């Protein structure tokens, strides 16, 4: 069983990618001119925040309406 020290070089990039996706998706979501599909902005915010890496990707590919 690998130790945390052995896994850290693999975990740090994943955590950084997750945080960047989260911040960029939330900033985009709450732009005043941004329109979304299917759900309201509060629901998309919950999806982005709680569904880790997949949530922001689903928002970017399916949730945004092009203005």
Secondary structure in CASP SS format (residue, H / E / C, confidence):
PFRMAT SS
TARGET T0000
AUTHOR 0000-0000-0000
METHOD secondary structure of the structure
MODEL  1
X C 1.00
X C 1.00
X C 1.00
X H 1.00
X H 1.00
X H 1.00
X H 1.00
X H 1.00
X H 1.00
X H 1.00
X H 1.00
X H 1.00
X H 1.00
X H 1.00
X H 1.00
X H 1.00
X H 1.00
X H 1.00
X H 1.00
X H 1.00
X H 1.00
X H 1.00
X H 1.00
X H 1.00
X H 1.00
X H 1.00
X H 1.00
X H 1.00
X H 1.00
X C 1.00
X C 1.00
X C 1.00
X C 1.00
X C 1.00
X E 1.00
X E 1.00
X C 1.00
X C 1.00
X C 1.00
X C 1.00
X H 1.00
X H 1.00
X H 1.00
X H 1.00
X H 1.00
X H 1.00
X H 1.00
X H 1.00
X H 1.00
X H 1.00
X C 1.00
X H 1.00
X H 1.00
X H 1.00
X H 1.00
X H 1.00
X H 1.00
X H 1.00
X H 1.00
X H 1.00
X H 1.00
X H 1.00
X H 1.00
X E 1.00
X E 1.00
X C 1.00
X C 1.00
END
